């Protein structure tokens, strides 16, 4: 019987891609902390940003941003993965994550 391809993990996703959490396979204390922050099986997560050296990864979980280590992301198994649109969503990086509106980003006239 042929081997099944491995399930994708959160660490495999490019910026803008999203998937549904199937399993959190981190060590128990880390898995518990992630689940307390909303990374539960059945939850949709999206990769918003990745630091220049690849660690940490900024995720959108429910309606907030969460930064996790790449090694933790590698232990989060996903299904129903959807690749990023042609461009990241507006506001996926920059001032809007810090709570500033688009109007406040415009220079004063």
Secondary structure, DSSP 4 states (H G I P E B T S, - for coil): -PPPPPPPBGGGPPTT-EEEEEEE-S-HHHHHHHHHTT--TT-EEEEEEE-TTS-SEEEEETTEEEEE-HHHHTTEEEEEEE---SSPPTTSSSGGGGT--HHHHSPP-
